Amino acid sequence: MNLTEFNQSDRCEHFSCPERSVSPAVYILLYVCSAAVVLLTVCGNLLVIISVLHFKQLHTPTNMLVLSLAVSDFFIGIFMMLPLFIWSIESCWIFDTGYCTCWMLTSFFLVTISIYNIVLIAVDRYLALANPFLYTNMISRRTMCIVVYINWFVWLVYNTALCYFNGNFTSSVMCPGECLVIVNEVLSVIDLVVSFIFPLSVIIILYTRVFVIAKKHATAIRELNNHTRPKTQKITSHSERKAAKVLGILVSVFLVCLLPYFIYSLLDNVIELQTETFHFILICLNSTINPVIYALFYPWFRRCFKLTITLQIFQTDSALINVLS
């Protein structure tokens, strides 16, 4: 997660918490909408977590990555979103400096983990399609769990090291009503590459390769069925369009949610911008949308949702229910 460098003396000189200019009805509506987004994020990702953990049939290597993504997005909803929405609505950081520091550090770590969970899902899908026999023999659920643990550990160390080597982080003074940190220019560029440019490049390249390979496979199947199974041909063509649509959504949502913040991080050193919370909110909304992209597109999710809300998961042997049929 990129940390923004800023000229603290200039910002603090003119900064003060503005008076609220919206009507009480709009003010209440903003808080209701914020609470609804937080609830959707938490419940959506919690439902994914419960489904993958409870049903034995979902204990697959790929779903371990979906589980890791849901956990990181769940924690973003729990720890990051509510203070951010309050900050945005009030146009002022109403909490103390110590909480600001903890909130920033936690946010940096959780968003980085969420991004790289998406990267790992892209790698997993590419390997499974490019060499399915090798993938089946080499990648087990235990192996994928180890990869997930390593991923969380690596980015915990990375974010800790980033704060440690940025010597003036702990001694920075927050402007009254703001929650910002000072990061030197070198670390800011490094973090931009590590947190955005590299993962985005990997996702685009791998999903492009996945689409190309899938289209080749579909073409081969269509040629075999061209004269004997016209219905299969129609299904295959539909699958191609659906695959292209899903892959486009995956990359587009990632871009829409993360690109504005990193553009802001670069331009804020050149021109004065006052839209920090807006870009943070976009990043959080990625965690709200992820359950839709990575779970609701799976047929099993709808059945798991029904079994969970009807409390059937508490029945004997409910973990053995066939949710993939």
C-alpha positions as CSV (number, residue, x, y, z in Angstrom):
1,M,0.0,0.0,0.0
2,N,1.5,3.3,-1.1
3,L,2.3,5.8,1.6
4,T,2.0,9.4,0.5
5,E,4.8,11.9,1.0
6,F,3.6,15.5,1.8
7,N,4.8,18.9,2.9
8,Q,3.5,18.9,6.4
9,S,4.3,22.5,7.3
10,D,2.3,23.8,4.3
11,R,-0.7,21.6,5.0
12,C,-0.8,22.3,8.7
13,E,-0.5,26.0,8.2
14,H,-3.9,26.3,6.4
15,F,-5.7,23.3,7.7
16,S,-8.6,23.3,10.1
17,C,-11.7,21.1,10.4
18,P,-14.4,22.7,8.3
19,E,-17.9,23.1,9.7
20,R,-20.4,20.6,8.4
21,S,-22.5,22.3,5.6
22,V,-24.9,19.4,4.7
23,S,-28.4,19.1,6.1
24,P,-29.1,16.8,8.9
25,A,-31.1,14.5,6.6
26,V,-28.1,14.1,4.2
27,Y,-25.8,13.7,7.1
28,I,-27.8,10.8,8.5
29,L,-28.2,9.3,5.0
30,L,-24.4,9.3,4.5
31,Y,-23.9,7.4,7.8
32,V,-26.6,4.9,6.9
33,C,-25.1,4.3,3.5
34,S,-21.6,4.0,5.1
35,A,-22.9,1.5,7.6
36,A,-24.6,-0.5,4.8
37,V,-21.4,-0.7,2.8
38,V,-19.4,-1.8,5.9
39,L,-22.1,-4.4,6.7
40,L,-22.1,-5.7,3.1
41,T,-18.3,-6.0,3.1
42,V,-18.2,-7.8,6.4
43,C,-21.1,-10.1,5.8
44,G,-20.2,-10.9,2.1
45,N,-16.7,-11.9,3.0
46,L,-17.8,-13.7,6.2
47,L,-20.2,-15.8,4.1
48,V,-17.3,-16.8,1.8
49,I,-15.2,-17.7,4.8
50,I,-17.9,-19.8,6.4
51,S,-18.6,-21.6,3.1
52,V,-15.1,-22.5,2.3
53,L,-14.2,-23.6,5.9
54,H,-17.4,-25.5,6.5
55,F,-18.1,-27.5,3.4
56,K,-15.6,-30.3,2.8
57,Q,-16.2,-30.3,-1.0
58,L,-14.8,-26.7,-1.1
59,H,-11.5,-27.6,0.5
60,T,-9.6,-27.2,-2.8
61,P,-6.3,-25.4,-3.5
62,T,-7.9,-22.6,-5.4
63,N,-10.5,-22.0,-2.7
64,M,-7.7,-21.6,-0.1
65,L,-6.7,-18.5,-2.0
66,V,-10.4,-17.4,-2.2
67,L,-10.5,-17.9,1.6
68,S,-7.3,-15.8,2.1
69,L,-8.8,-13.0,0.0
70,A,-12.0,-13.1,1.9
71,V,-10.2,-12.9,5.2
72,S,-8.1,-9.9,4.2
73,D,-11.2,-8.1,2.8
74,F,-13.2,-9.1,6.0
75,F,-10.5,-7.4,8.1
76,I,-10.6,-4.3,5.9
77,G,-14.3,-4.1,6.5
78,I,-13.8,-4.5,10.2
79,F,-10.8,-2.3,10.9
80,M,-10.4,0.1,8.0
81,M,-13.7,1.1,6.5
82,L,-15.7,2.6,9.4
83,P,-13.0,5.2,10.6
84,L,-12.5,6.0,6.9
85,F,-16.1,6.8,6.3
86,I,-16.3,8.8,9.5
87,W,-13.3,10.8,8.4
88,S,-14.8,11.4,5.0
89,I,-18.2,12.5,6.2
90,E,-16.9,14.7,9.0
91,S,-14.1,16.1,6.6
92,C,-11.9,15.8,9.7
93,W,-10.0,13.0,11.5
94,I,-11.8,13.0,14.9
95,F,-9.7,10.3,16.5
96,D,-6.3,10.8,18.2
97,T,-2.8,10.6,16.7
98,G,-2.0,7.1,18.2
99,Y,-5.1,5.6,16.6
100,C,-4.3,7.3,13.3
101,T,-0.8,5.6,13.3
102,C,-2.3,2.1,14.1
103,W,-5.1,2.6,11.6
104,M,-2.7,3.6,8.8
105,L,-0.3,0.7,9.5
106,T,-3.1,-1.8,9.6
107,S,-4.6,-0.4,6.4
108,F,-1.3,-0.6,4.5
109,F,-0.9,-4.2,5.5
110,L,-4.4,-5.4,4.8
111,V,-4.7,-3.7,1.4
112,T,-1.3,-5.1,0.3
113,I,-2.4,-8.6,1.3
114,S,-5.7,-8.2,-0.6
115,I,-3.9,-7.1,-3.7
116,Y,-1.5,-10.0,-3.6
117,N,-4.2,-12.5,-2.9
118,I,-5.7,-11.4,-6.3
119,V,-2.2,-11.9,-7.8
120,L,-2.0,-15.5,-6.4
121,I,-5.4,-16.3,-7.7
122,A,-4.3,-15.1,-11.2
123,V,-1.2,-17.3,-10.9
124,D,-3.2,-20.3,-9.7
125,R,-5.7,-20.1,-12.6
126,Y,-2.9,-19.7,-15.2
127,L,-1.0,-22.8,-13.9
128,A,-4.2,-24.8,-13.7
129,L,-5.0,-24.1,-17.3
130,A,-1.5,-24.0,-18.8
131,N,-0.5,-27.4,-17.3
132,P,-3.4,-29.1,-15.7
133,F,-1.6,-32.5,-15.1
134,L,1.4,-30.9,-13.4
135,Y,-0.9,-28.6,-11.4
136,T,-3.0,-31.6,-10.2
137,N,0.1,-33.6,-9.2
138,M,2.1,-30.7,-7.6
139,I,-0.5,-28.4,-6.0
140,S,-2.4,-29.7,-3.1
141,R,-4.5,-28.0,-0.5
142,R,-1.6,-28.3,2.0
143,T,0.8,-26.7,-0.5
144,M,-1.6,-23.8,-1.1
145,C,-2.1,-23.2,2.6
146,I,1.7,-22.9,3.0
147,V,1.7,-20.4,0.1
148,V,-1.0,-18.4,1.8
149,Y,0.9,-18.4,5.1
150,I,4.0,-17.3,3.4
151,N,2.1,-14.5,1.6
152,W,0.8,-13.1,4.8
153,F,4.2,-13.3,6.5
154,V,6.1,-11.7,3.7
155,W,3.9,-8.7,3.4
156,L,3.8,-8.3,7.2
157,V,7.6,-8.2,7.2
158,Y,7.6,-5.8,4.1
159,N,5.2,-3.3,5.7
160,T,7.1,-3.4,9.0
161,A,10.4,-2.9,7.2
162,L,8.9,0.0,5.2
163,C,7.9,1.8,8.3
164,Y,11.2,1.0,10.1
165,F,13.5,2.3,7.3
166,N,11.3,5.4,6.9
167,G,13.0,6.9,10.0
168,N,10.7,9.9,10.5
169,F,7.4,7.9,10.5
170,T,7.2,7.4,14.2
171,S,8.2,10.9,15.0
172,S,5.8,12.6,12.5
173,V,3.3,15.0,13.9
174,M,-0.2,14.8,12.6
175,C,-1.9,18.0,11.5
176,P,-5.0,18.8,13.7
177,G,-7.9,16.9,12.0
178,E,-5.7,15.0,9.5
179,C,-4.4,11.5,9.4
180,L,-1.4,11.4,7.2
181,V,2.2,10.1,7.4
182,I,5.5,11.3,6.0
183,V,7.3,8.9,3.7
184,N,10.6,9.7,1.9
185,E,10.6,9.9,-1.9
186,V,12.7,6.8,-2.4
187,L,10.5,4.5,-0.3
188,S,7.4,6.0,-1.9
189,V,8.6,5.0,-5.4
190,I,9.6,1.5,-4.2
191,D,6.2,1.0,-2.6
192,L,4.4,2.3,-5.8
193,V,6.2,-0.4,-7.8
194,V,5.7,-3.2,-5.3
195,S,2.1,-2.4,-4.3
196,F,0.7,-1.5,-7.6
197,I,2.7,-1.6,-10.8
198,F,4.1,-5.1,-10.3
199,P,0.9,-6.8,-9.2
200,L,-1.1,-5.0,-11.9
201,S,1.3,-6.2,-14.5
202,V,1.2,-9.8,-13.3
203,I,-2.6,-9.8,-13.3
204,I,-3.0,-8.4,-16.8
205,I,-0.3,-10.6,-18.3
206,L,-1.6,-13.8,-16.6
207,Y,-5.3,-13.2,-17.3
208,T,-4.5,-12.4,-20.9
209,R,-2.6,-15.7,-21.2
210,V,-5.5,-17.5,-19.5
211,F,-7.9,-16.1,-22.0
212,V,-5.7,-17.0,-25.0
213,I,-5.3,-20.6,-23.7
214,A,-9.0,-21.0,-22.9
215,K,-9.9,-19.7,-26.4
216,K,-7.5,-22.2,-28.0
217,H,-9.0,-25.1,-26.0
218,A,-12.5,-23.9,-26.9
219,T,-11.6,-23.7,-30.6
220,A,-10.3,-27.2,-30.5
221,I,-13.4,-28.5,-28.9
222,R,-15.6,-26.6,-31.3
223,E,-13.8,-28.1,-34.3
224,L,-14.3,-31.6,-32.9
225,N,-18.0,-31.0,-32.3
226,N,-18.6,-28.9,-35.4
227,H,-20.4,-31.6,-37.4
228,T,-21.7,-33.8,-34.7
229,R,-22.8,-31.6,-31.8
230,P,-24.1,-28.1,-32.8
231,K,-25.6,-27.5,-29.4
232,T,-22.2,-28.0,-27.7
233,Q,-20.8,-25.5,-30.2
234,K,-23.2,-22.9,-29.0
235,I,-22.4,-23.6,-25.4
236,T,-18.7,-23.3,-26.1
237,S,-19.2,-20.0,-27.8
238,H,-21.2,-18.7,-24.9
239,S,-18.5,-19.9,-22.5
240,E,-15.9,-17.9,-24.5
241,R,-17.9,-14.7,-24.2
242,K,-18.6,-15.3,-20.5
243,A,-14.9,-15.9,-19.8
244,A,-13.9,-12.7,-21.6
245,K,-16.5,-10.8,-19.6
246,V,-15.4,-12.1,-16.2
247,L,-11.8,-11.5,-17.0
248,G,-12.6,-8.0,-18.1
249,I,-14.5,-7.3,-14.9
250,L,-11.6,-8.6,-12.7
251,V,-9.0,-6.3,-14.3
252,S,-11.4,-3.4,-14.6
253,V,-12.5,-3.4,-11.0
254,F,-8.9,-3.7,-9.9
255,L,-8.0,-0.7,-12.0
256,V,-10.9,1.5,-11.1
257,C,-10.4,0.9,-7.4
258,L,-6.7,1.2,-7.1
259,L,-5.4,3.3,-10.0
260,P,-6.9,6.7,-8.8
261,Y,-5.1,6.5,-5.5
262,F,-1.7,5.8,-6.9
263,I,-2.2,8.6,-9.5
264,Y,-3.1,10.8,-6.6
265,S,0.0,9.7,-4.8
266,L,2.2,10.8,-7.7
267,L,0.4,14.1,-8.5
268,D,0.0,15.3,-4.9
269,N,3.7,16.1,-4.8
270,V,3.2,18.4,-7.9
271,I,-0.2,19.9,-7.3
272,E,-2.2,20.4,-4.2
273,L,-5.0,17.8,-3.9
274,Q,-7.5,17.4,-1.1
275,T,-9.2,14.1,-1.9
276,E,-7.3,11.6,0.2
277,T,-10.4,9.9,1.7
278,F,-12.1,9.5,-1.7
279,H,-9.2,7.4,-3.0
280,F,-9.0,5.4,0.2
281,I,-12.8,4.7,-0.2
282,L,-12.3,3.4,-3.7
283,I,-9.7,1.0,-2.4
284,C,-12.0,-0.2,0.3
285,L,-14.8,-0.7,-2.2
286,N,-12.6,-3.2,-4.0
287,S,-13.0,-5.4,-0.9
288,T,-16.7,-5.0,-1.0
289,I,-16.8,-6.0,-4.7
290,N,-14.4,-8.9,-4.4
291,P,-16.9,-11.4,-2.9
292,V,-19.2,-10.7,-5.9
293,I,-16.4,-11.3,-8.4
294,Y,-14.6,-14.2,-6.8
295,A,-17.6,-15.9,-5.1
296,L,-21.0,-14.9,-6.6
297,F,-19.8,-16.0,-10.0
298,Y,-19.3,-19.5,-8.6
299,P,-22.6,-21.6,-8.7
300,W,-21.7,-23.2,-5.4
301,F,-21.8,-19.8,-3.6
302,R,-25.6,-19.4,-4.1
303,R,-26.2,-22.8,-2.6
304,C,-23.9,-22.2,0.3
305,F,-25.6,-18.8,0.9
306,K,-29.0,-20.6,1.1
307,L,-27.7,-23.3,3.4
308,T,-26.1,-20.7,5.7
309,I,-29.0,-18.3,6.1
310,T,-31.4,-21.1,6.7
311,L,-29.1,-22.5,9.4
312,Q,-28.8,-25.9,7.7
313,I,-25.1,-25.8,8.3
314,F,-25.7,-26.6,11.9
315,Q,-27.3,-29.9,11.0
316,T,-25.4,-33.2,11.4
317,D,-23.1,-34.0,8.5
318,S,-24.0,-30.7,6.8
319,A,-20.3,-30.3,5.9
320,L,-20.6,-33.3,3.6
321,I,-23.5,-31.7,1.5
322,N,-22.8,-31.7,-2.2
323,V,-22.7,-28.0,-3.0
324,L,-21.2,-28.3,-6.4
325,S,-24.0,-30.2,-8.1
